[in-house]
Amino acid sequence: MVWDLVFWLLSLLANFGLLAMVFHELLCLTDLEADQMNPFEATASINNWILPEFVLQGVICILFLLTGHWVMFLMAAPLTLYHVMLFMKREHLIDVTEVFRNLNSQKKFRLIKLGIYLIFFSILMFSRILIQGLLLTNWYQSFFSSGLELQMANLGRIHGRIRFFSTLLTFSLLSLQILLSSFLKFLSFLPSIPSFFLF
């Protein structure tokens, strides 16, 4: 159970790193569109982070597979396979000469990846809190081991679980609201937002 907590904590930190990489790439593309960055600097900055992002996503996907987290593996596999396909076709890097032609599609692609990583981040955050709560519950059970104290502890534990899960639900909804509102605020700063959602 402790290794689950360590695994989820490491995967949460790795997912936070993926969020930061994609957000940086998206900011570079936005700066390029607003002529605040030249194409050489933008593509060099983005291309430096593409391969570490692909490797980190692949490592997370393989760790989900090896540790038996099947649902998370099935959610991470399509993006990982898409990254492998881009790498095999040698289309994973942004070309400096075609950066303006592919700017909208690159921004759409990174917005979709940012949304996927935000969903993963929310799921991992919720799972981490749940696992930590279960660890505390197991410790609580082992602390009270005699008969009367155990019955009193069961009543207290039921009340504690209700409070824990209501707090967990409130925290999860609040963090999801904060993530979504910050994501929507970020989208409102981007120019020509209606064209992003047109495929």
Backbone hydrogen bonds in HBPLUS format (Angstrom, degrees):
<---DONOR---> <-ACCEPTOR-->    atom                        ^
c    i                          cat <-CA-CA->   ^        H-A-AA   ^      H-
h    n   atom  resd res      DA  || num        DHA   H-A  angle D-A-AA Bond
n    s   type  num  typ     dist DA aas  dist angle  dist       angle   num
A0005-LEU N   A0001-MET O   3.26 MM   4  6.61 152.0  2.34 140.6 146.9     1
A0006-VAL N   A0002-VAL O   2.99 MM   4  6.36 156.1  2.05 148.7 155.4     2
A0007-PHE N   A0003-TRP O   2.78 MM   4  5.94 161.3  1.81 148.5 154.0     3
A0008-TRP N   A0004-ASP O   2.87 MM   4  6.05 167.2  1.88 152.7 155.9     4
A0009-LEU N   A0005-LEU O   2.93 MM   4  6.02 149.9  2.02 142.3 151.0     5
A0010-LEU N   A0006-VAL O   2.94 MM   4  6.16 160.3  1.98 150.3 155.1     6
A0011-SER N   A0007-PHE O   2.89 MM   4  6.11 161.0  1.92 152.0 157.8     7
A0012-LEU N   A0008-TRP O   2.83 MM   4  5.88 142.5  1.97 136.6 147.0     8
A0013-LEU N   A0009-LEU O   3.00 MM   4  6.27 156.4  2.06 146.0 151.6     9
A0014-ALA N   A0010-LEU O   2.88 MM   4  6.13 157.1  1.94 147.6 154.5    10
A0015-ASN N   A0011-SER O   2.88 MM   4  5.97 152.2  1.96 138.8 146.4    11
A0016-PHE N   A0012-LEU O   2.93 MM   4  6.16 146.4  2.05 140.8 150.3    12
A0017-GLY N   A0013-LEU O   2.97 MM   4  6.29 147.3  2.08 142.5 151.2    13
A0018-LEU N   A0014-ALA O   2.95 MM   4  6.33 149.2  2.05 144.2 152.6    14
A0019-LEU N   A0015-ASN O   2.92 MM   4  6.20 154.5  1.98 146.5 153.2    15
A0020-ALA N   A0016-PHE O   2.99 MM   4  6.26 155.7  2.05 145.1 151.4    16
A0021-MET N   A0017-GLY O   2.95 MM   4  6.23 155.9  2.01 148.8 155.1    17
A0022-VAL N   A0018-LEU O   3.01 MM   4  6.23 171.9  2.02 155.4 156.9    18
A0023-PHE N   A0019-LEU O   2.92 MM   4  5.99 156.8  1.98 147.3 154.6    19
A0024-HIS N   A0020-ALA O   2.95 MM   4  6.08 152.7  2.02 143.4 150.5    20
A0025-GLU N   A0021-MET O   2.97 MM   4  6.28 158.8  2.02 149.8 155.5    21
A0026-LEU N   A0022-VAL O   2.90 MM   4  6.10 157.4  1.95 148.1 154.3    22
A0027-LEU N   A0023-PHE O   2.91 MM   4  6.13 151.7  1.99 144.5 152.3    23
A0028-CYS N   A0024-HIS O   2.95 MM   4  6.22 154.2  2.02 149.0 155.8    24
A0029-LEU N   A0025-GLU O   3.03 MM   4  6.32 157.2  2.08 147.3 153.1    25
A0030-THR N   A0026-LEU O   2.95 MM   4  6.16 152.7  2.03 144.9 152.6    26
A0031-ASP N   A0027-LEU O   2.84 MM   4  6.04 157.8  1.89 148.8 154.8    27
A0032-LEU N   A0028-CYS O   2.87 MM   4  6.06 148.3  1.97 142.8 152.0    28
A0033-GLU N   A0029-LEU O   2.98 MM   4  6.21 151.3  2.06 141.5 148.8    29
A0034-ALA N   A0030-THR O   3.03 MM   4  6.28 144.0  2.16 142.3 152.0    30
A0036-GLN N   A0031-ASP O   2.86 MM   5  5.05 163.7  1.89 159.1 156.1    31
A0035-ASP N   A0032-LEU O   3.21 MM   3  5.07 162.5  2.24 103.9 107.0    32
A0042-ALA N   A0038-ASN O   3.08 MM   4  6.26 167.6  2.09 159.8 163.8    33
A0043-THR N   A0039-PRO O   2.96 MM   4  5.98 170.3  1.97 147.6 150.8    34
A0044-ALA N   A0040-PHE O   3.01 MM   4  6.01 155.9  2.07 142.2 149.7    35
A0045-SER N   A0041-GLU O   2.91 MM   4  5.98 158.1  1.96 146.2 152.4    36
A0046-ILE N   A0042-ALA O   2.92 MM   4  6.12 159.5  1.97 150.1 156.0    37
A0047-ASN N   A0043-THR O   2.81 MM   4  5.79 166.3  1.83 147.6 152.4    38
A0048-ASN N   A0044-ALA O   3.12 MM   4  6.13 139.3  2.29 137.7 146.6    39
A0049-TRP N   A0046-ILE O   3.03 MM   3  5.52 144.6  2.16 111.5 121.0    40
A0053-GLU N   A0049-TRP O   3.15 MM   4  6.12 149.3  2.25 137.6 146.2    41
A0054-PHE N   A0050-ILE O   2.95 MM   4  6.25 158.1  2.00 153.8 159.6    42
A0055-VAL N   A0051-LEU O   2.96 MM   4  6.18 165.1  1.99 156.6 160.3    43
A0056-LEU N   A0052-PRO O   2.91 MM   4  5.99 164.0  1.94 146.5 151.3    44
A0057-GLN N   A0053-GLU O   2.95 MM   4  6.08 159.3  2.00 149.0 154.8    45
A0058-GLY N   A0054-PHE O   2.95 MM   4  6.13 155.9  2.00 145.6 152.5    46
A0059-VAL N   A0055-VAL O   2.87 MM   4  6.11 156.6  1.92 152.2 158.5    47
A0060-ILE N   A0056-LEU O   3.01 MM   4  6.19 161.2  2.04 147.1 151.9    48
A0061-CYS N   A0057-GLN O   3.02 MM   4  6.19 159.0  2.06 145.6 151.5    49
A0062-ILE N   A0058-GLY O   2.93 MM   4  6.14 159.6  1.97 149.4 154.7    50
A0063-LEU N   A0059-VAL O   2.87 MM   4  6.05 156.5  1.92 148.8 155.7    51
A0064-PHE N   A0060-ILE O   2.95 MM   4  6.19 152.3  2.02 147.9 155.1    52
A0065-LEU N   A0061-CYS O   3.09 MM   4  6.37 150.4  2.18 141.7 149.7    53
A0066-LEU N   A0062-ILE O   2.85 MM   4  6.12 163.5  1.88 155.1 158.9    54
A0067-THR N   A0063-LEU O   2.96 MM   4  5.95 149.3  2.06 145.2 152.3    55
A0069-HIS N   A0064-PHE O   3.00 MM   5  5.05 144.0  2.14 153.8 157.7    56
A0068-GLY N   A0065-LEU O   3.38 MM   3  5.40 156.5  2.44  99.6 106.4    57
A0073-PHE N   A0069-HIS O   2.94 MM   4  6.16 150.9  2.03 147.6 157.1    58
A0074-LEU N   A0070-TRP O   2.83 MM   4  6.04 161.0  1.87 151.7 156.2    59
A0075-MET N   A0071-VAL O   2.97 MM   4  6.21 138.9  2.14 141.2 152.7    60
A0076-ALA N   A0072-MET O   2.93 MM   4  6.10 144.0  2.07 142.6 151.9    61
A0077-ALA N   A0073-PHE O   2.83 MM   4  5.82 140.1  1.99 151.2 161.2    62
A0080-THR N   A0076-ALA O   3.18 MM   4  6.35 159.7  2.23 153.3 159.5    63
A0081-LEU N   A0077-ALA O   2.82 MM   4  5.97 162.5  1.85 160.8 165.1    64
A0082-TYR N   A0078-PRO O   2.92 MM   4  6.11 148.4  2.02 142.2 151.2    65
A0083-HIS N   A0079-LEU O   2.92 MM   4  6.18 150.7  2.01 143.8 151.6    66
A0084-VAL N   A0080-THR O   2.93 MM   4  6.25 154.3  1.99 147.5 154.6    67
A0085-MET N   A0081-LEU O   2.89 MM   4  6.11 155.9  1.95 144.8 151.3    68
A0086-LEU N   A0082-TYR O   2.94 MM   4  6.20 160.5  1.98 148.8 153.6    69
A0087-PHE N   A0083-HIS O   2.94 MM   4  6.14 155.4  2.00 146.6 153.6    70
A0088-MET N   A0084-VAL O   2.88 MM   4  6.07 156.9  1.93 151.4 157.4    71
A0089-LYS N   A0085-MET O   3.05 MM   4  6.21 152.1  2.13 147.7 154.5    72
A0091-GLU N   A0086-LEU O   2.90 MM   5  5.11 162.9  1.93 157.4 157.4    73
A0090-ARG N   A0087-PHE O   3.15 MM   3  4.91 149.0  2.25  95.0 104.4    74
A0098-GLU N   A0095-ASP O   3.26 MM   3  5.44 138.8  2.44 100.1 110.8    75
A0102-ASN N   A0098-GLU O   3.17 MM   4  6.36 152.3  2.25 151.2 157.5    76
A0106-GLN N   A0102-ASN O   2.91 MM   4  5.99 157.2  1.96 154.0 160.9    77
A0107-LYS N   A0103-LEU O   2.94 MM   4  6.14 154.8  2.01 148.5 155.4    78
A0108-LYS N   A0104-ASN O   2.94 MM   4  6.15 157.6  1.99 146.8 153.0    79
A0109-PHE N   A0105-SER O   2.93 MM   4  6.05 160.0  1.97 145.3 151.0    80
A0110-ARG N   A0106-GLN O   3.00 MM   4  6.20 156.2  2.06 143.9 149.9    81
A0111-LEU N   A0107-LYS O   2.89 MM   4  6.06 146.5  2.00 144.6 154.2    82
A0112-ILE N   A0108-LYS O   2.96 MM   4  6.19 156.5  2.02 150.3 156.0    83
A0113-LYS N   A0109-PHE O   3.04 MM   4  6.30 157.8  2.09 142.9 149.2    84
A0114-LEU N   A0110-ARG O   2.85 MM   4  5.96 150.3  1.93 139.6 148.0    85
A0115-GLY N   A0111-LEU O   2.96 MM   4  6.20 153.2  2.03 143.8 150.5    86
A0116-ILE N   A0112-ILE O   2.96 MM   4  6.27 154.5  2.02 148.4 155.5    87
A0117-TYR N   A0113-LYS O   2.88 MM   4  6.09 164.3  1.90 152.2 156.2    88
A0118-LEU N   A0114-LEU O   2.91 MM   4  6.08 144.2  2.04 141.1 151.2    89
A0119-ILE N   A0115-GLY O   3.01 MM   4  6.27 151.6  2.09 144.2 151.3    90
A0120-PHE N   A0116-ILE O   2.95 MM   4  6.29 160.9  1.99 150.8 156.1    91
A0121-PHE N   A0117-TYR O   2.84 MM   4  5.97 156.0  1.90 141.9 149.0    92
A0122-SER N   A0118-LEU O   2.95 MM   4  6.17 155.3  2.01 144.4 150.4    93
A0123-ILE N   A0119-ILE O   2.98 MM   4  6.24 162.6  2.01 152.2 156.8    94
A0124-LEU N   A0120-PHE O   2.83 MM   4  6.01 166.1  1.85 156.3 160.3    95
A0125-MET N   A0121-PHE O   2.90 MM   4  6.00 153.5  1.97 143.5 151.1    96
A0126-PHE N   A0122-SER O   2.99 MM   4  6.16 164.4  2.01 149.4 153.4    97
A0127-SER N   A0123-ILE O   2.90 MM   4  6.08 161.8  1.93 150.1 155.6    98
A0128-ARG N   A0124-LEU O   2.90 MM   4  5.98 154.6  1.96 144.6 151.3    99
A0129-ILE N   A0125-MET O   3.14 MM   4  6.36 161.0  2.17 148.9 153.1   100
A0130-LEU N   A0126-PHE O   2.99 MM   4  6.21 155.9  2.05 147.5 154.7   101
A0131-ILE N   A0127-SER O   2.87 MM   4  6.06 164.4  1.89 153.5 156.9   102
A0132-GLN N   A0128-ARG O   3.00 MM   4  6.11 161.9  2.03 147.3 152.6   103
A0133-GLY N   A0129-ILE O   2.98 MM   4  6.12 150.9  2.07 141.8 149.9   104
A0134-LEU N   A0130-LEU O   2.97 MM   4  6.28 149.3  2.06 146.1 154.4   105
A0135-LEU N   A0131-ILE O   2.94 MM   4  6.23 152.5  2.02 149.2 156.6   106
A0136-LEU N   A0132-GLN O   3.03 MM   4  6.31 157.3  2.09 146.3 152.0   107
A0137-THR N   A0133-GLY O   2.97 MM   4  6.20 148.4  2.08 141.3 150.3   108
A0138-ASN N   A0134-LEU O   2.95 MM   4  6.20 157.0  2.00 149.1 154.2   109
A0139-TRP N   A0135-LEU O   3.01 MM   4  6.26 156.7  2.07 147.6 154.0   110
A0140-TYR N   A0136-LEU O   2.92 MM   4  6.06 151.4  2.00 142.4 150.7   111
A0141-GLN N   A0137-THR O   2.93 MM   4  6.23 148.1  2.04 146.0 154.2   112
A0142-SER N   A0138-ASN O   3.09 MM   4  6.33 158.0  2.14 147.3 152.4   113
A0143-PHE N   A0139-TRP O   3.03 MM   4  6.17 136.0  2.23 142.1 153.8   114
A0150-LEU N   A0146-SER O   2.75 MM   4  5.57 136.9  1.93 137.2 149.9   115
A0151-GLN N   A0147-GLY O   3.00 MM   4  6.34 153.2  2.07 149.8 156.3   116
A0152-MET N   A0148-LEU O   2.95 MM   4  6.22 164.1  1.98 151.4 155.9   117
A0153-ALA N   A0149-GLU O   2.74 MM   4  5.85 144.3  1.87 136.4 147.9   118
A0154-ASN N   A0150-LEU O   2.78 MM   4  6.03 144.4  1.90 143.2 152.7   119
A0155-LEU N   A0151-GLN O   3.16 MM   4  6.50 158.6  2.21 147.2 151.2   120
A0156-GLY N   A0152-MET O   2.95 MM   4  6.22 162.5  1.98 147.0 152.4   121
A0157-ARG N   A0153-ALA O   2.60 MM   4  5.72 145.7  1.71 146.0 156.8   122
A0158-ILE N   A0154-ASN O   2.92 MM   4  6.12 155.2  1.98 147.3 152.6   123
A0159-HIS N   A0155-LEU O   3.15 MM   4  6.43 165.8  2.17 147.9 151.5   124
A0160-GLY N   A0156-GLY O   2.72 MM   4  5.88 149.7  1.80 140.9 151.1   125
A0161-ARG N   A0157-ARG O   2.64 MM   4  5.83 152.3  1.71 149.4 156.1   126
A0162-ILE N   A0158-ILE O   3.05 MM   4  6.27 157.5  2.10 145.8 151.6   127
A0163-ARG N   A0159-HIS O   3.02 MM   4  6.30 161.0  2.06 146.4 151.6   128
A0164-PHE N   A0160-GLY O   2.69 MM   4  5.86 155.0  1.76 145.9 154.3   129
A0165-PHE N   A0161-ARG O   2.78 MM   4  5.92 174.0  1.79 154.9 155.8   130
A0166-SER N   A0162-ILE O   3.00 MM   4  6.09 151.9  2.08 142.9 150.9   131
A0167-THR N   A0163-ARG O   2.90 MM   4  6.02 154.6  1.97 145.0 152.3   132
A0168-LEU N   A0164-PHE O   2.74 MM   4  5.96 154.3  1.81 148.5 157.0   133
A0169-LEU N   A0165-PHE O   2.86 MM   4  5.93 158.8  1.91 141.0 146.3   134
A0170-THR N   A0166-SER O   2.98 MM   4  6.11 158.9  2.02 141.7 147.7   135
A0171-PHE N   A0167-THR O   2.82 MM   4  6.00 163.8  1.85 151.4 156.1   136
A0172-SER N   A0168-LEU O   2.85 MM   4  5.98 160.3  1.89 148.8 154.6   137
A0173-LEU N   A0169-LEU O   2.94 MM   4  6.08 165.8  1.96 150.0 153.8   138
A0174-LEU N   A0170-THR O   2.91 MM   4  6.02 155.4  1.97 146.0 153.5   139
A0175-SER N   A0171-PHE O   2.84 MM   4  6.02 161.5  1.87 150.6 155.5   140
A0176-LEU N   A0172-SER O   2.89 MM   4  6.02 156.0  1.95 146.3 153.5   141
A0177-GLN N   A0173-LEU O   2.89 MM   4  6.02 151.2  1.98 141.1 149.1   142
A0178-ILE N   A0174-LEU O   2.92 MM   4  6.17 154.8  1.99 146.9 153.7   143
A0179-LEU N   A0175-SER O   2.91 MM   4  6.10 162.5  1.94 148.2 152.9   144
A0180-LEU N   A0176-LEU O   2.93 MM   4  6.05 166.3  1.95 148.9 152.9   145
A0181-SER N   A0177-GLN O   2.87 MM   4  5.95 158.3  1.92 145.4 152.0   146
A0182-SER N   A0178-ILE O   2.93 MM   4  6.04 158.5  1.98 147.2 153.1   147
A0183-PHE N   A0179-LEU O   2.93 MM   4  6.07 151.9  2.01 144.0 152.4   148
A0184-LEU N   A0180-LEU O   2.86 MM   4  6.06 156.2  1.92 147.1 153.3   149
A0185-LYS N   A0181-SER O   2.88 MM   4  6.04 148.6  1.98 141.8 150.7   150
A0186-PHE N   A0182-SER O   2.95 MM   4  6.12 151.7  2.03 140.9 148.4   151
A0187-LEU N   A0183-PHE O   2.96 MM   4  6.25 152.7  2.03 142.9 150.6   152
A0188-SER N   A0184-LEU O   2.97 MM   4  6.17 140.8  2.13 138.7 148.9   153
A0189-PHE N   A0186-PHE O   3.18 MM   3  5.40 141.7  2.33 101.5 111.8   154
A0190-LEU N   A0187-LEU O   3.23 MM   3  5.35 145.0  2.36  99.5 109.2   155
A0195-SER N   A0192-SER O   3.31 MM   3  5.86 139.0  2.49 111.5 120.3   156
A0196-PHE N   A0193-ILE O   3.06 MM   3  5.35 149.5  2.15 109.7 118.7   157
